[in-house]
Amino acid sequence: MLSSIVPFLLLTGLAVGAVVERHNSTSTCKYIPGDKGWPSLKLWNRLNSTVGGRLIATHPLAEACHGATFSSTECEYLKENWLAPDVFTPLPGEILHPWFTNQTCDAFTPRTTPCELGNYASYSIEVTGIHDIEAGLSFAKNNNVRLVIKNSGHDYFGKSTGKGALALWTHNLNKQEIVQYKSKHYTGPALKAQSGVTGAHMAEFAFNNGYRAVVGSCPDVGVVGGFTQGGGISLMSGLYGLGSDNVLEWEVVTVDGKHLTATPTHNADLYWALSGGGGGTYAVVVSMTTRLFKDGTTSGTTLEFGIDSMGGVEQYWDAVGVFFDELRSLLGTYGFDADIIVTNDTLSVFSLLSASHTAAELRTLTQPLVAQIEGMQRSNNNITLQAVNTNTSDAGSYFKLYSTTLEPLIAPNPLTPVLGGRFVSRANMDENPGAVIDAMRVAVDGGKFTLAVSALNLTSPARVVPPVAANSVSELLNDAALSIILVSAWDFGKRPWTDAVALQADLLNRIMPVLEAATPGAGAYLNEGNWAQQNWQSEFYGSNYDRLRKIKAAYDPDDLLYCLTCVGSEAWAQDGDARLCRTES
């Protein structure tokens, strides 16, 4: 049981509250443990009292693998389940991206290695309402402490952690309700969800009430946070657009403690920024209200082929090119969406999904694609195509199809140390598709990286609704045909950390330049890139960055809210001790 693995002890255990003078620090830097200005234990206890005893000192799960807290049973469990989302996401302090924990306390270093907090937040407030958020904001501001917002810790940029940070842990804000919404922009059913709600929970809640909501493929991602605030690619985007396109209003607490609602007509600048301009930087989001759509016929197809079935390496890559060409036509015409894995020897479609066709219709519509691949094969018996139709009662439900096919494949997968991202625009595919496929081939050569690809078309004539209102989704995302995540192959416990550093260098210095050269002007998804992406302001935010920066300055003039690659983050940089310090920006 998780409760036996990690004791949630308030203000005890690791000496994160001790005041030991190790460094001089000025007001241009946030204080970290050991600095003379670091808040005293008395101040932390006072904050704990203010938030009703819900201030939690961080104790990494992997304490069970080190020192006096060692437990062979608990440590073996952790090794077997290291970074499994359902083990880590329900806990304060824990994050899923191993690059940012940096082996300061994990299950695979020797027992004698000290368990240190490193980049972990020092404390978390379990947020149960507005008062807790206000208290956390005030404490961080008055005591010059780094502040982060954490829901699940499922993030590629380490945005929800940081050395010496106080985290607003919103994971247990998970209420949902169906409302009948009425405004000049939309009248109809909507779902109001607090910021701790995950994609899987929202999808199930909508289904139980006869609807579907635009959520992502990964079930444990907080749908109200980075997913929707950063755009929100869904397997239903071909019909309904992105998560950001469907937001009706945001409920937030600003850094000065104001409790606001932002809609297209009220605090409209904040609504615009939050709807696609990235999370964690403008205000603390308490809840989101989003459009719902009547549930209905849903079907999906899986497909796989590889070097063996195609008869060789060159034939395989020729087939990959044909696949993506045929797929574009399906997505552009019918509003389908697809999640695909490409390796150096296999292409696997986890789901080519239609939220509006029966399985029989989908089989008919995908037959030309299948026929093209089959015609290139050494043997027609080596390709597998399976249309998955939720028959009888299941036939009318997106959630049932998703929960029985795609979710079981995605849910158990841990994050690896090195990831990157790149869009392929529709123009890139029109003008030089061969260069795109060649770049994919370079990316996966040698098996160091795998490509996780979301295929979409946000301008398909099958799309049934436009965005609720103008929003800050980058034009680069709206123009994308593919959103690619480069995922490093990794085996926890069997590779030295120096290999992760080498993979990061290989990604940035060898692979990304090739991908970027093949996709000029395409940019990258701000939810699924690499933390060291060059020119991240334009690559992630497109032409919207300057306006977003002005809105950030209006609502957070002192840059209290910081996260790596978030709008306005150039105002800070970490020093050699991971202390967050002011820059000249």
N, C-alpha and C positions, 0 to 999 in steps of 0.2 A: 504494500500500500504506500502511496506517496507520502502520507502523513508519517510513516515510519522512516522514510528516507531523509526528510528535511524537517527539522523542528523550526517553526516560525517563531523565533524568540525575539521579543521586543527589547532592543537596547542591551543585548547581552552577547556573549560569544566573541566573534571577531572584534577587535578593538577599533572599530571605525569611528567611535565617538571620542576617542582619547585625544587630548590636546598635547601633542608632543612637537616641539619646535624643531623642524628639520630644514625648512626653507623660508626665506623671506618672501613675502608675496605682497604685491601692491593691489590697489583697487582696479587695475586694468586686467587683472586675472581673477577668475573664480577660485575660491579656496578649495583645497582638497585636504583630506585627512593628513595631519602632520603640520599643516600651516598654522602659524600663530593665530590667524584670524578665523580658523575653523570653529564652527559653533561648539560651545561647551555641551557636555552631557546634560546639564541643567536646561539648556535651551531646547535640545532634542526632546527631553522629557516633557517640557512645556508644550511643544508641538504635539506630542503624543496625546497629552490630555485634551488639547484643543480638538483633535480629530477623534475623540472617543476611544482612545486606546488602539487605534488601527494604524499606527506607525510601525513598520516592520523593518528590522535590521536585516540586511542581506546575508544569507547563509547559502552559498552555492551548493547545489545538490551533490557535487563531487567531493564535498567535505568527507563523505562516507568512505572515500578512497585514500584518505591521508591522515597522518598524525594520530592524535589521541582519539579522534572521532571515527577511526577506521572500522568498517564493518565488512567482512568478506562477502556476506550475503547481499547486502545492499550495493556494494561496489560491483559485484558480478552482474546484478540486475541492471545497473547503469551501463555497464559495458555492452550488454546485449541490446539495450534500448537507447543508446547514446544519441541525443538530439531528436528522438522520436517526438513529433509534435504533441501527442497526447500526454507525454510525460512532463514536458517542459512548459507548454503554453498556459496551464492553469496556475502557474506559480509566480509570485512577485520576484523581481530581480533577474530571473532567468531569461536568456535570449537564445535564439536558435542559430545565429550565425557564428561559426567557430572562429572566423578571422578576428572578431572583436573580443572574444574571450581569450584568444591568444595563448591558450594552454596555461593560464595562470592558476586554474583549478579545474582540471578535467579528470576523467576516469582512467586515463591511460598513462599518465606520468607516474614515476615511482612513488610508492607509499611515503617515502621519506621526503619527497618534494613538498615544500610548504604550500598549503592552500591559501592563495591570496586573492583579494578582490579584483585587482587589476582594473579593468574597464567596467566592471560591474558597478551599478548604482549602489551607493552606500545604504540608502533607506528608500522605502516605498510607502506611500500613503494608500491604503485600500480605500478608494473613492466610493462613497455611497450616495453622494449628493453634492449640490452646489457648494455647501459650506466647506466641505473637505478640499475642493479645488481652490476656493478663495484662500483657505488657510495655507495651502501649499505654495500658491503664488506669492502670498505675502511673506512667508518665511524665506523663500529663495531670494526674493528681492531684497529684503531687509538684512539678510545674512550673507549676501554675495556668494550664493551656492548655485551650482549648475542645476538646471531643472530639465527633466525630460518627461515625455508622456508615453506610457506603455500600456498596451492592451494585451497582446499575445506574445510579443517579442519576435514575431515572424516578420523578419525584415532583412533586406540585403545590404543595408547601409549602417547598421548599428545605431539607428536613430533613437531607439528606446533605452539606450544605456549610456554610460559615460562615467569616468572616474570621479568619485566624490559627489555624484549626482543625487538629487532627491527626485524620485519618480512618482508621478501621479498615475497610479495603477488603476485603470478603468475597467479591468477585465470583468468585474462582477456587476457592472452596470449593464444588465442584460434584459431589461423589460422590453416587450414589443406589444403593439396594439394596432388593430385595423381602425382607420378613421375614414370618414367621408369628407374629402377635402374639396374646398371651393375657393377658387381665385380666378383672376383674369387670365392666368396662364394654364390652369387645369382645374377641371371639376370631375371628381370620381374617386374610386377607392385608392387609398394610400396606406402605407405602413410606417408608423413611427417607431423607430428602434433606437435604444440607447447605445452608447459607443462601445460597449463590450460585446455586442452581438456578433457572432461569427457568421460567415457565409452559409455554412451548413444549417445553422439554427434559423437563419432568416428564410432560407429556401423551404425548410420543413414547416415553419410557422405559416408562410404564405400558402403552401400546399394544403395545410390543414384547414385553411379558410377559403379554399377554392381559387387561389391565385398563384401567380408566379412573380418573383422579383428578380431584378438583374443583379446576380452575384457572380463571383469568380469560380474557377475550377477547384481551387484549393480550399477544403472545407474549414480549416482552422484559422484562416485569415480573418482578422477583424474587418467586417465589411464596411463599417461606418468610418473607420480610420483611413489608413493609407490607401486601401483599395479604392474606395469611392472618391476620396479627396484627391487622389492622384490620377484619376481617369476611370479605371475599372473595366478591364477587358473581360467579357463574359462569353460563354457559349451561346448566349442569346443576343449578342450585340448586332448581329445581322438584321434582326427584327426590331430591336428596341434601343439600339445604341449602347453607349457606355454607362457605367454606374453613375458617373457625374451628370450625364444627360438627363437623368430621371429624378434628380433631387428637387424637391419642392421647397424645403427650408432646412436651415441648420439652427440648432440651439447651442449656444456657446457661452463660455465665460471668458471675457477679455482679460488681459494682464492687469488692468486696473480694477478688476473685480466686478465689472458690469456683466449682468446676465442678460444676453441679447438673443433675439431671433433674427436671422438673416434670410431674406427671401429676394426674389427678383425685383421687388418694389420697396422693400424695407431693409435698410442696411445693405443695399444692393451691391456695393463694392465688395463687401465681405462675402456675400453669397457668391459673387463671380469668382473671387479668389479661391474660396474653399472648394468650389465645384471644378476641380481639375488642376489647381495650382499647387498641390502637394499638402500633406498634413503636417501637424506638429509645429507650425511656425506663426500662424496668424492669431489664433485663439485656441482655447481648450474646448473641443467639441463634446457636448453632453449627449446630444441625440441628433438624428437625421430623420426627415420625413421624405419618403420616396414614392413614386408612382408604382402602382400594382397593375398587373395585367391578368385577365381571365385565363386560367389554366386551360390547357387543351392538348390536342394530339402532339406527340413528341416521338421522334425516332432517332436512332443513331446507328452508325456503321463503324466497324473496325476493319483495318486492312494492314497487311504486313508483307514486305518483300525484302530480299537481301541479296548479297553477292552470290550465294549458292544457288538460289532459285533463278537469278538472272543470268548466271553463267560466267560471271567474271566482274572484275572491278570496274572496268570502263562501261560495261553494259549496265551495271548497277547505277552508276552516276548518270548515265543517259536516262535511265528510268526515273531517277529522282527529278530530273529536269522535266520530263514529260508529266510526272505526277503533279508537280506544282503548277504547271501550265494548265492542265485540265482542271485542277482544283480551283484556280482563280475564276474560271468560267462558272463553276457551280456556286461559288460564294457570291460572285457578282450578280448572278441572275436570280438565285433563289434565297439569298440571305442565310445560307448555312454558315456555320463556324466549325473550326477544327482545332484539336490539340494533337500535336505530332512530335515524335521523337526521331531524330536523325543521328545515327552513329556512322562510323567509318565502314560499317558493313550491313546495316539494317535500317530501314525506314518503317516505323510503326505508327499507325494512326490510332491513338487511344480512343478518340471519338470524333467522328464527323457527324455533327448533330444538326437536326432540323427541329425547330420548335413549332412547326406548322404542317409537317407531312407525316403520313403513315409510313410504316416500314416498307410496305409494298411500293409506295410511290418513291421512297428514297432509293430502293434497289433499282428501280427503273431509271431514275435520274442519274445515278452514279454508274450505271452500266457502261457508258462510253469511256469513263476513266478506267474502269476495271479492264475493259477490253483492250485498251491501249497498253496497259501494263502486261496483261496476259499475252498479247501479241509479241512482246519483246522477250518473253521468258523462254528458257530452255525447255521447260515443261509446264503445261497449264495446270498441272496438279500441285504445284508448289506454292501457289498464292492462296491466302485465306481471306475471304470476305464474309463477314457475318453482320447482317442487319439485326439490330436488337430492338424489338418492338414490345412495349409493355402492353400485353394483351388484356382484354376485358377491362377491369377497373384501372389497371396500370396504364392503359393506352392513352388516357387523358391527362397524364401527369408528367411534367418535366422532372420534378423532384424524384419520383419513383425510378425513372430511367437513370438519372444521374446517380442516385444513392446506391443502385445495384450494379452499375457498370464502371463509371469513372471514379467515383469517390474512393472505392476500395483500392484502386491502383495508386492514387495520389496521396491519400492520407498518411501512410506509414513512412513516406520518404523524408529523410533528414536533409538539411542543407549541408553543402560542402563548403570548404574554406574559400574557394575562389569562384566567383560568378561574374558574368558580364552580360551586356544586352545591346541589341541593335535592331532598329526597324529596317524593313525593306519596303520601300514605297511602291505604289502602283506604277509610278513613272519608271522606277528602277527596273521593274519586271517588264515593262513595255519596251524600254530602250536597250537593255543589255541583260537579258535573263541568264545568258551563259556565264557572265562574270559573277552573278550572284551565286549560281550553283558551284562555280569554281572556288569562290570564297568559302562557301560552306564546306567544301572538300578540304581546303586548307585548315579550317577550324577544327575538324575532327580527325585530321591525319595523325596517326600514331596512337589514337585512342585516349589521349589526355583529356579531351573535352567531348561532351555530348551536346547536341542542340535540342532544346525544348522550344518548340515553335507553336505560337498561336496564329492561326490564319483567319483573317476577317476581311470584311468589306463594309465600311460604315456608310457607304453611299449607294448600297444596293437598292434597286427599285422595289425589292421585297420589304424594305424597312417600312414599318407601319406608323412610326411616330418620329417627329423631329425632337431635338432637345427641348426640355421644358422652357428654357430661356437661354440667352447668351451665357457662355461660361468660359473658363480659362483653360479648357483642354487644348493642348498644343495642336496646332495645325499639322504637325508632324505625325501625331497619332491619328488624326482624322484621315490622313493620306496613306496610312500604312496598309500594306497587303499582308505583311508578316511581322510579328514581333518575336524576335529570337532571344532566348536566354542561353548563354554558354555556361554549361555546368561542368566543373572539373571532376574527373574521376578521383575518388578518394576512399581509402580504407583506414578508418580510425584505428589507432593502436598499432598499425603496421608500417607507418611511414613517419619519418622525422619531420618536424615542423619546417625545416629548411626546404622541404619539397613544396610546401604551400607557398613559401616566398618565391620559389622558382616558377611555380605555376602562375602566380600573379604577374611576374615579370614577363613570362611567355605570352600571357593574354594581352598585356598592354603593349608589348614591344613587337610581337610577331603577328598575332592573330587580328587584333582590332584594326591595325592599319590596313590590312588586306580587306577586311569587311567594310571598312569605311570608304576605301577606294572604290569598291564595287557598288556602294550605295550612296553616292554623293547627295548631300542635302537631306538624308533620310532621318537623322537623329536617333534617339534612343528613348525607351520608356522609363520615366522617372521612378517607377516602382520596381523596375527589373534591370537596373544597370549595374555598373561597377562603381564602388565608392571613390575610385581615383580617376573617373572619367574626365578626360581633358575637355575644356570648354563646356562644362556641364550646364552652365546657364542657358546657352543656346541649344545644346544637344537635347536637354531634358524639357525645356520650357518653350523653345521656339521663339516666336516674336512677342510672346506675352511677358517676357521676364521684366522689362523695365516697369510696366504697369503693376505687376505683382509686387515688385520691390517697393513701389510707392505705397501700395496698400499695406504691406507689412510695416512700413515706417509709420503709417497713420495709426495702426492698432497696437503696435509694439515698438514704440520709438526708442526704447533702451535695449532692444534685442534680448529680452529675457528668454524668449523661446528660441532654442537653437537645436538644429539637427543637421547632420552632415549632408550636403548637397541640397538642403532645403533653401527656399528663397530667403535671402538675407544672411546666409551662413558665412559669407565671405567677411563678415564683421568680426569673426572669431577664428582662431587657429590654436591647435594644441601645442604646448611646449614639450620639451624633452621628458617631462614627468607626467604628460597627459593632462596637464592643467590647461583649462580653456582660457585663452588670453585675447585681448583686443588686438585687432590689426589696424592698418591704416585705411581699410576699405570703408 
